[in-house]
């Protein structure tokens, strides 16, 4: 059962994720009217002011009530300020605001309080710091002024006013806009020009200075002439409505829509956003390209058991080509166990999962899902990958790192972002402080000896206005070619967004190729850096990688290269079951039966005998050694149970030996199991017809 689950987990992307990426947002358009009443009420009443347009779009595309329930669960989880507590404080406060709005607003309207302007602002912003009501002034219509303070945490002005008034003195309180209305609309006896804001302002000032000020400008301290504030209009029309909708990225909803048919129910609503990146690095020691990648989820949930802390990560990755065919897929299990001391040291840090795998030349789509099997949370990453087939001088894209660790103890191993004995420490955000060094790793491939001696590499760091640093160096000055590592001090650069341009120049300083990468220099003196989880692998020339590369070439139908690498893996470690099976089956499919049999025979005396029975049966059958094939097929069926291809091949071997009666018995048993075997029926009918014609 566990094997089946893992198999499904590995294959799910082929049948679901890839089509989902193209189809997820092409479903039939629905409106809230198409929803069952309980979900329509949730969408149009309960979360109408806080759901983003993208989240609403996704919700309307869900097909079943189960999916909608999962969405609603995820909607609140994404907004939970402290997932470690049993209660969702945001959700509780939101429904408290709705209840308050319904009890206290809308008394002058037939509708519920949440529909009113006061209800809407209250639900979005919460309790104002102060409320001043001007409802009994004969010179102006009823006005209520709310004052908010400490709002910069929502990317709003730190303090501002919200004004409501009864237009014409009757009806419900309406949201007041300085540009849409102006002080003229607040005065009961204003008879001047409706476009003369200054006159109306001065008349209102005589009534109440505060009302006069907020009639033109809702943001205290904003310098202006006596005219309606545009910034106040932007605050009302755009910035305040966007506050709850920008609290959470809609990525979680898109992932739920894409993965809802695959991710287990308990995961579906628990998507965690992440930062990620993937880089292609050539390993000259093995002549192989490796994909190095990392995922930094916004959080990692750790469970406690006694005095230890633990969780279990499961990683599923898949590489598909431009036709959607699977070229490589894998699964990783990553248990995490921490002491209380270790947990305390990393609790405030981000978490970075890093991994690496080899890949042959081509253009691909890379998908990876990281699941926390304990907390039932998941994150994902998708990107395009191109492995070049280099036939001319080639400059690889630069990889930026904020730190390097030299003389790594893992030297000689394949490890994420390990280059020889140098461990690169990149950030998927390419963010740096001025105390960081900017480390630039790049590779220049396929140069002749003359080119390596005479060509140059140039680095240009520029902001949006100008280049702030230019460095040119001869390629021959880098002793570890094709690997190049350069470092730059950032101490003298001001905080800003920068662009690094790397140019490959010939001996005449003519540009052959150029690459760019962007980075951000923060004003902060400290940036949070993650603790890293990764695995070291064998050296690049190990049979482990030769086997993977061979199977990738096989998937691409490049049989010549597939044979080279599969044979290399087997010859380096012939006792390894996987290498022997993969190479032997390759030979078998190429009708090299004797070689396949030769590889398999030594395993008959081992505990892995059963894994080679089918292969040996097919090899002996191909060599017309039918009696020996029968013995392997029968042993296979005794051990594994019914297998129709094996059963049919067993019948054929009996028939080839002249035992048609036994062959017919076997084939009839096969048809009893699956009557829809047309080719087998034709074979049996042709044999019967032949027998009838025989004298």
C-alpha positions in Angstrom: 0.0 0.0 0.0 2.8 2.4 0.9 4.5 1.7 -2.5 1.2 2.5 -4.3 0.8 5.8 -2.4 4.4 6.8 -3.3 3.8 5.8 -6.9 0.7 7.9 -7.2 2.4 10.7 -5.4 5.2 10.7 -8.0 2.9 10.4 -11.0 0.2 12.9 -9.9 1.9 15.8 -11.7 1.8 14.1 -15.0 -1.9 13.7 -15.1 -3.2 16.5 -12.9 -0.7 19.4 -12.4 0.4 19.8 -16.0 -3.2 19.9 -17.4 -4.3 21.9 -14.4 -1.9 24.7 -15.1 -3.5 25.2 -18.5 -7.1 24.4 -17.6 -7.5 25.7 -14.1 -8.6 29.1 -15.2 -10.4 28.2 -18.3 -13.4 26.7 -16.6 -16.9 27.9 -17.2 -17.5 31.4 -15.8 -19.9 31.4 -12.9 -21.6 34.2 -11.0 -22.5 34.3 -7.3 -26.1 33.6 -8.3 -25.0 30.1 -9.4 -23.9 29.2 -5.9 -25.9 27.4 -3.3 -27.4 29.9 -0.8 -24.9 29.3 2.0 -21.9 29.9 -0.2 -23.5 32.9 -1.9 -24.1 34.4 1.5 -20.5 33.8 2.5 -19.2 35.4 -0.7 -21.6 38.3 -1.0 -22.1 39.2 2.7 -19.6 37.7 5.0 -16.3 38.3 3.2 -17.4 40.8 0.5 -15.0 43.5 1.8 -12.0 41.4 2.4 -11.8 38.8 -0.4 -9.5 39.7 -3.3 -10.7 39.6 -6.9 -8.5 36.7 -7.7 -9.7 34.7 -4.7 -13.3 35.4 -5.7 -12.6 34.3 -9.2 -11.1 31.0 -8.0 -14.0 30.4 -5.6 -16.5 30.8 -8.4 -14.7 28.1 -10.4 -15.0 25.4 -7.8 -17.2 22.6 -8.7 -18.4 21.0 -5.5 -19.4 21.9 -2.0 -16.5 20.0 -0.7 -14.1 22.1 -2.7 -15.9 25.3 -1.5 -15.6 24.1 2.1 -11.9 23.5 1.6 -11.5 27.0 0.1 -13.3 28.7 3.0 -11.1 26.8 5.4 -8.0 27.9 3.6 -9.2 31.4 3.3 -9.3 31.8 7.0 -6.1 29.9 7.6 -4.2 32.2 5.3 -5.3 35.1 7.4 -4.6 33.5 10.8 -2.0 35.8 12.5 -0.9 32.9 14.8 -1.5 29.4 13.4 0.0 27.9 16.6 -3.1 28.9 18.6 -6.4 26.9 18.4 -8.4 30.1 17.7 -8.2 32.2 14.5 -8.0 35.7 15.9 -8.6 37.3 12.6 -11.7 35.4 11.8 -13.1 36.0 15.3 -12.5 39.7 15.0 -14.0 39.9 11.5 -17.3 38.3 12.5 -17.3 40.5 15.6 -17.1 43.5 13.4 -20.0 42.3 11.2 -22.1 41.7 14.3 -21.3 45.2 15.6 -22.1 46.8 12.2 -25.5 45.1 12.0 -26.4 46.2 15.5 -25.2 49.8 15.4 -25.5 51.0 11.7 -28.2 51.1 9.2 -31.0 52.2 11.5 -32.2 54.7 8.9 -32.1 52.2 6.0 -34.1 49.0 5.4 -30.9 47.0 4.8 -28.5 45.4 7.3 -25.7 47.5 8.9 -22.9 45.7 7.1 -24.2 47.2 3.8 -23.9 50.8 4.9 -20.8 52.9 4.3 -20.2 53.0 8.1 -20.5 49.2 8.3 -18.1 48.8 5.4 -15.4 51.0 6.8 -15.8 49.5 10.3 -15.5 46.0 8.9 -12.3 46.9 7.0 -10.6 49.1 9.5 -12.1 48.2 12.8 -12.8 50.5 15.8 -11.7 54.1 15.3 -9.6 55.7 18.0 -12.1 58.5 18.4 -15.6 59.4 17.2 -17.0 62.9 17.1 -20.6 63.5 16.2 -21.9 66.8 14.9 -25.6 66.1 14.7 -27.2 69.2 16.3 -25.6 72.1 14.5 -28.1 74.2 12.7 -25.5 75.5 10.3 -24.5 72.1 8.9 -26.1 68.7 8.2 -25.4 65.8 10.6 -21.7 64.8 10.4 -19.8 62.0 12.2 -16.0 62.1 12.1 -13.9 58.9 12.8 -10.2 59.3 13.6 -7.8 56.4 13.0 -4.2 56.3 14.3 -1.3 53.9 14.1 -2.4 52.7 10.6 1.0 52.7 8.9 1.3 48.9 9.5 -1.4 48.6 6.8 0.6 50.7 4.3 -1.8 53.6 5.0 -1.1 57.1 6.4 -0.3 56.7 10.0 -3.4 58.8 11.0 -6.4 60.0 9.1 -10.0 60.9 9.3 -13.1 59.2 7.9 -16.2 61.5 7.6 -19.8 60.5 7.2 -22.7 62.8 6.6 -26.4 62.8 5.9 -26.8 64.4 2.5 -29.5 67.0 2.6 -30.0 66.1 6.3 -32.0 62.9 5.7 -31.4 59.2 5.0 -28.4 57.1 6.1 -24.9 58.3 6.8 -22.9 58.4 3.6 -19.1 58.3 3.2 -17.9 61.8 2.6 -15.3 62.5 -0.1 -13.7 66.0 -0.3 -13.5 65.7 -4.1 -16.9 64.2 -4.8 -18.7 66.6 -2.4 -16.7 69.4 -0.7 -17.6 71.7 2.2 -20.6 73.0 0.3 -22.5 69.8 0.9 -22.0 69.9 4.6 -23.5 73.4 5.1 -27.3 73.8 5.4 -27.3 77.4 4.2 -24.7 77.8 1.5 -25.8 79.8 -1.4 -22.5 80.6 -3.1 -20.9 79.1 -6.2 -20.8 75.3 -5.7 -17.3 75.3 -7.2 -16.0 77.9 -4.8 -14.4 75.7 -2.2 -12.6 78.5 -0.4 -15.8 80.4 0.3 -17.5 77.2 1.6 -14.5 76.3 3.6 -14.3 79.6 5.4 -18.0 79.6 6.1 -17.7 76.1 7.6 -14.6 77.1 9.6 -16.8 79.6 11.4 -19.0 76.7 12.4 -16.3 74.3 13.4 -12.6 74.4 12.5 -12.3 70.5 12.5 -15.2 70.1 10.1 -13.6 72.7 7.8 -10.3 70.9 7.8 -11.6 67.4 7.1 -14.0 68.8 4.5 -11.0 69.3 2.2 -8.3 66.9 3.6 -8.6 63.7 5.6 -4.9 63.3 6.2 -3.5 65.5 9.0 -0.4 67.5 8.3 -0.6 67.2 4.5 0.3 70.6 3.0 -2.2 71.9 0.5 -4.0 74.9 -0.9 -7.7 75.4 0.0 -8.9 72.7 -2.4 -10.1 69.1 -2.1 -7.2 66.7 -1.5 -6.5 64.2 -4.2 -4.6 62.0 -1.7 -7.7 61.8 0.4 -9.7 60.6 -2.6 -7.1 57.9 -3.3 -7.2 56.9 0.4 -11.0 56.4 0.2 -11.3 54.9 -3.2 -8.3 52.7 -3.4 -6.0 52.3 -0.4 -8.5 51.5 2.3 -10.5 49.0 0.3 -7.3 47.2 -0.7 -6.1 46.8 2.9 -7.7 43.4 3.7 -7.4 42.2 0.1 -3.6 42.7 0.1 -3.0 41.0 3.4 -2.6 37.6 1.7 -1.3 36.8 -1.8 -3.9 34.9 -3.9 -1.3 32.3 -4.8 -2.8 29.9 -2.2 -6.2 29.9 -4.0 -4.6 29.3 -7.4 -2.7 26.3 -5.9 -5.8 24.9 -4.3 -7.6 25.1 -7.7 -4.7 23.4 -9.5 -4.1 20.7 -6.9 -7.6 20.1 -5.4 -8.0 16.8 -7.2 -4.7 15.4 -6.1 -3.4 16.7 -2.8 -5.0 14.8 0.1 -8.0 16.6 1.6 -6.1 17.6 4.7 -3.5 19.4 2.6 -5.8 21.2 0.2 -6.5 24.3 2.3 -3.0 24.5 3.7 -0.9 26.0 1.0 2.0 28.0 2.2 3.6 30.6 0.0 7.3 30.3 -0.6 10.3 32.0 -2.3 12.2 29.8 -4.6 14.8 29.6 -7.3 16.5 27.1 -9.6 20.0 27.4 -11.2 21.8 25.3 -13.8 25.4 24.5 -13.0 27.8 22.4 -15.1 30.0 19.9 -13.2 33.2 19.4 -15.3 34.3 16.5 -13.1 31.4 14.4 -14.3 30.5 16.2 -17.5 27.0 16.6 -16.3 24.6 19.5 -15.8 22.9 19.7 -12.5 19.7 21.6 -11.5 20.3 23.2 -8.1 17.1 24.6 -6.5 15.7 25.8 -3.2 12.4 26.5 -1.6 11.9 28.9 1.4 8.4 28.4 2.7 7.0 31.3 4.8 6.8 29.0 7.8 7.7 25.5 8.8 5.5 23.8 11.5 7.4 21.7 14.0 5.6 19.3 16.4 6.6 18.4 19.9 7.0 14.9 21.2 8.3 14.8 24.8 11.5 16.7 24.9 12.2 16.5 21.1 10.7 18.3 18.2 10.1 16.8 14.8 8.4 16.9 11.4 8.5 14.9 8.2 8.9 16.5 4.8 8.1 14.8 1.5 9.3 16.2 -1.8 7.9 15.2 -5.2 9.5 16.5 -8.3 9.0 16.0 -12.0 10.7 17.2 -15.2 8.6 17.2 -18.4 9.7 18.2 -21.9 7.9 20.6 -24.3 5.5 17.8 -25.3 4.5 17.1 -21.8 6.4 13.8 -21.6 8.0 12.9 -18.3 11.8 12.9 -18.5 12.6 12.5 -14.8 10.7 12.2 -11.6 11.7 11.6 -8.0 10.7 11.5 -4.4 12.6 12.6 -1.3 11.8 11.9 2.3 13.3 14.4 4.7 12.8 13.7 8.5 13.6 16.6 10.8 14.3 16.0 14.5 15.4 18.9 16.8 16.4 19.3 20.4 14.8 22.1 22.4 18.2 24.0 22.2 18.4 23.6 18.4 14.8 24.7 18.0 15.4 27.8 20.1 18.4 28.7 17.9 16.4 28.5 14.7 12.9 29.5 15.7 13.1 33.0 14.5 14.8 32.0 11.2 13.4 31.1 7.8 13.7 27.6 6.6 15.4 26.7 3.2 15.1 23.2 1.6 17.7 22.7 -1.0 18.2 19.9 -3.5 20.0 19.0 -6.7 19.6 16.5 -9.6 21.3 15.9 -13.0 19.5 16.7 -16.2 20.4 16.2 -19.9 20.2 18.9 -22.5 16.8 20.2 -23.5 14.0 22.5 -22.6 11.8 21.5 -19.7 9.1 22.4 -17.2 10.1 21.7 -13.6 7.5 21.1 -10.9 8.2 20.4 -7.3 5.9 20.0 -4.3 7.1 20.1 -0.7 4.7 18.6 1.8 4.9 18.6 5.6 3.3 15.3 6.3 2.8 16.1 10.0 1.2 19.5 9.8 -0.5 18.7 6.5 0.8 21.8 4.8 2.4 22.1 1.4 4.1 24.5 -0.9 5.1 24.3 -4.6 7.4 25.7 -7.2 7.2 25.6 -11.0 9.7 27.0 -13.5 11.0 26.6 -17.0 14.5 25.0 -17.3 16.8 25.0 -20.3 19.9 22.9 -20.5 22.0 24.1 -23.4 23.7 21.9 -26.0 26.8 24.0 -26.3 28.6 24.3 -29.6 30.2 27.7 -29.2 31.5 30.0 -26.4 28.8 30.1 -23.7 28.3 32.4 -20.7 26.0 30.9 -18.1 23.6 33.2 -16.1 25.2 34.6 -13.0 24.3 33.2 -9.6 24.4 35.7 -6.7 25.2 34.8 -3.2 25.4 36.9 0.0 27.9 34.5 1.6 30.3 31.6 0.7 31.8 28.9 2.9 35.3 27.9 1.7 37.0 24.5 2.2 33.7 22.7 2.6 33.9 19.3 4.3 31.7 18.0 1.4 34.3 18.7 -1.2 34.1 16.0 -3.9 30.4 15.4 -3.3 27.4 16.7 -5.2 25.5 19.0 -2.9 23.1 21.9 -3.6 25.1 25.1 -4.5 28.4 23.4 -3.7 31.0 24.3 -6.3 34.1 22.2 -5.7 35.0 23.1 -2.1 33.0 26.4 -2.1 29.5 26.4 -0.7 27.4 29.2 -2.1 24.7 30.7 0.1 22.2 32.4 -2.2 18.9 34.1 -1.3 15.9 33.6 -3.7 15.1 37.3 -3.1 18.6 38.4 -4.1 18.6 40.8 -1.1 21.7 42.2 0.5 22.8 44.5 3.3 25.6 46.9 2.9 27.7 44.8 5.2 27.3 41.8 2.9 29.6 40.9 0.1 28.1 40.4 -3.3 29.5 37.0 -4.6 29.0 36.4 -8.3 29.3 32.8 -9.5 29.3 32.1 -13.3 30.6 29.7 -15.8 32.1 30.3 -19.2 32.1 27.2 -21.3 33.4 25.9 -24.5 36.4 28.2 -24.9 39.5 27.2 -26.9 42.9 27.6 -25.2 43.6 30.8 -27.1 40.2 32.2 -26.1 40.8 31.5 -22.5 44.1 33.3 -22.6 42.9 36.4 -24.5 39.2 36.9 -23.7 37.8 39.1 -20.9 34.8 39.1 -18.6 33.3 42.5 -17.6 31.0 43.2 -14.6 28.7 46.3 -14.6 26.6 47.2 -11.6 24.0 49.9 -12.3 20.9 51.4 -10.7 18.1 52.8 -12.8 20.1 55.9 -13.6 23.7 55.0 -14.1 26.5 52.4 -13.7 28.0 52.6 -10.3 30.7 50.0 -10.7 32.6 48.5 -13.7 35.2 45.8 -13.5 37.0 44.0 -16.4 39.2 41.0 -15.8 41.0 38.6 -18.1 39.5 35.1 -18.0 43.0 33.6 -17.5 43.2 35.3 -14.1 40.6 32.8 -12.9 42.4 29.7 -12.1 39.3 27.5 -11.6 37.9 28.0 -15.1 35.2 27.2 -16.2 34.0 28.2 -12.7 34.4 31.9 -11.9 33.8 33.5 -8.5 34.0 37.2 -8.1 33.2 39.3 -5.1 32.2 42.9 -4.6 32.0 45.2 -1.6 28.6 46.9 -1.2 29.7 49.1 1.6 29.8 52.3 -0.5 26.6 51.8 -2.4 23.3 53.4 -1.3 20.2 51.2 -0.7 18.5 50.7 -4.1 17.5 48.2 -6.7 20.5 47.2 -8.9 21.2 45.4 -12.1 24.3 43.3 -12.6 25.3 42.8 -16.2 28.1 40.4 -17.0 29.7 40.6 -20.5 31.9 38.0 -22.3 34.4 40.0 -24.4 36.8 38.8 -27.0 40.4 40.0 -27.3 39.2 43.2 -29.0 36.8 43.9 -26.2 33.9 43.1 -28.5 30.8 41.6 -26.7 30.2 37.9 -27.5 27.5 37.3 -25.0 25.9 39.0 -22.0 23.8 38.0 -19.0 21.9 40.0 -16.3 20.7 39.5 -12.8 18.9 41.9 -10.5 19.5 42.4 -6.7 18.2 44.6 -3.9 20.5 46.5 -1.5 18.5 47.0 1.7 18.7 49.9 4.1 18.4 47.4 6.9 21.5 46.5 8.8 20.3 42.9 9.2 18.2 40.6 7.0 16.7 37.3 8.2 18.6 34.4 6.8 17.4 30.7 6.8 18.7 27.6 8.3 19.3 25.1 5.5 18.3 21.5 5.0 20.0 19.6 2.1 21.5 16.3 1.3 25.0 15.5 0.0 25.2 13.0 -2.9 28.0 10.9 -4.3 30.6 12.5 -6.7 29.4 13.5 -10.2 31.1 10.5 -11.8 29.3 8.1 -9.5 27.1 5.4 -11.1 24.1 6.8 -9.2 24.1 9.8 -11.6 25.1 7.7 -14.7 22.0 5.6 -14.1 19.7 8.7 -13.8 21.2 10.3 -17.0 20.9 7.0 -18.9 17.2 6.8 -18.0 16.6 10.4 -19.0 18.2 9.7 -22.4 16.0 6.7 -22.7 12.9 8.8 -22.0 14.0 11.1 -24.8 14.5 8.1 -27.1 18.2 8.8 -27.4 19.1 5.1 -27.3 22.8 5.5 -28.1 23.4 7.9 -25.2 21.1 5.9 -23.0 23.1 2.7 -23.5 26.4 4.5 -22.8 25.3 5.8 -19.4 23.2 2.7 -18.3 26.2 0.5 -19.2 28.6 2.8 -17.4 26.5 2.7 -14.2 26.2 -1.1 -14.3 29.9 -1.7 -15.1 30.9 0.5 -12.2 28.7 -1.3 -9.7 27.4 -4.6 -11.2 26.0 -5.9 -7.9 23.6 -2.9 -7.6 20.1 -4.3 -8.4 18.7 -1.1 -10.0 21.7 -0.6 -12.3 21.6 -4.2 -13.4 17.8 -4.3 -14.0 17.8 -1.0 -15.9 20.7 -2.0 -18.2 19.4 -5.5 -18.6 15.9 -4.4 -19.6 17.4 -1.9 -22.0 19.3 -4.8 -23.7 16.2 -6.9 -23.6 14.2 -4.3 -25.4 17.0 -4.0 -28.0 16.8 -7.8 -28.5 20.2 -8.3 -27.0 18.9 -11.3 -25.1 22.2 -13.1 -24.3 23.7 -10.0 -22.7 20.6 -9.4 -20.7 20.6 -13.0 -19.4 24.2 -12.8 -18.5 23.6 -9.7 -16.4 20.6 -11.3 -14.6 21.9 -14.8 -13.8 24.3 -13.9 -10.9 21.3 -12.4 -9.0 19.5 -15.8 -8.9 21.8 -16.7 -6.0 20.8 -13.6 -4.0 17.9 -12.3 -2.1 16.9 -10.3 -5.2 16.2 -13.4 -7.3 12.5 -12.6 -7.6 13.3 -9.2 -9.2 14.9 -10.9 -12.2 12.5 -13.8 -12.9 10.4 -11.9 -15.5 13.5 -10.5 -17.2 15.1 -14.0 -17.4 11.9 -15.5 -18.7 11.8 -12.9 -21.5 15.5 -13.3 -22.3 15.3 -17.1 -22.5 12.1 -16.8 -24.6 14.0 -14.5 -27.0 16.8 -17.0 -27.1 14.3 -19.8 -27.9 15.3 -21.5 -24.6 11.6 -22.2 -23.9 12.0 -24.8 -21.2 14.2 -22.5 -19.1 11.8 -19.6 -19.8 8.9 -21.7 -18.5 10.7 -22.3 -15.2 11.3 -18.6 -14.6 7.7 -17.7 -15.6 6.2 -20.3 -13.4 8.4 -19.2 -10.4 7.4 -15.6 -11.1 3.6 -16.5 -11.0 4.0 -18.5 -7.9 5.7 -15.6 -6.1 3.8 -12.6 -7.4 0.5 -14.1 -8.5 -1.4 -13.6 -11.7 0.2 -11.4 -14.4 -1.5 -11.6 -17.8 1.6 -10.7 -20.0 3.6 -13.3 -18.1 0.7 -15.9 -18.3 0.4 -15.3 -22.1 4.2 -15.6 -22.6 4.1 -18.9 -20.6 1.4 -20.2 -22.9 3.5 -19.2 -25.9 6.6 -21.1 -24.6 4.5 -24.3 -24.1 3.2 -23.9 -27.7 6.7 -23.4 -29.1 7.7 -26.6 -27.4 4.8 -28.4 -29.1 2.6 -28.6 -26.1 -0.5 -26.9 -27.6 -2.8 -28.5 -25.1 -1.1 -26.9 -22.1 -0.8 -23.6 -24.0 -4.5 -23.5 -24.7 -5.3 -24.2 -21.0 -3.1 -21.2 -20.0 -4.5 -18.9 -22.6 -8.1 -19.8 -21.7 -7.4 -19.0 -18.1 -6.0 -15.7 -19.2 -9.2 -14.9 -21.2 -11.3 -15.8 -18.1 -9.5 -13.1 -16.2 -9.7 -10.6 -19.0 -12.1 -11.5 -21.9 -11.2 -8.3 -23.9 -7.8 -9.6 -25.2 -8.5 -9.4 -28.9 -5.0 -10.4 -30.1 -5.0 -13.5 -27.9 -8.4 -14.5 -29.2 -7.2 -14.1 -32.8 -4.1 -16.3 -31.9 -6.3 -19.0 -30.5 -8.7 -18.9 -33.4 -5.9 -19.1 -35.9 -4.3 -22.1 -34.1 -7.7 -23.9 -34.1 -8.2 -23.1 -37.8 -4.7 -24.5 -38.5 -5.5 -27.7 -36.6 -8.8 -28.2 -38.4 -7.0 -28.0 -41.8 -4.3 -30.4 -40.8 -4.8 -34.0 -42.0 
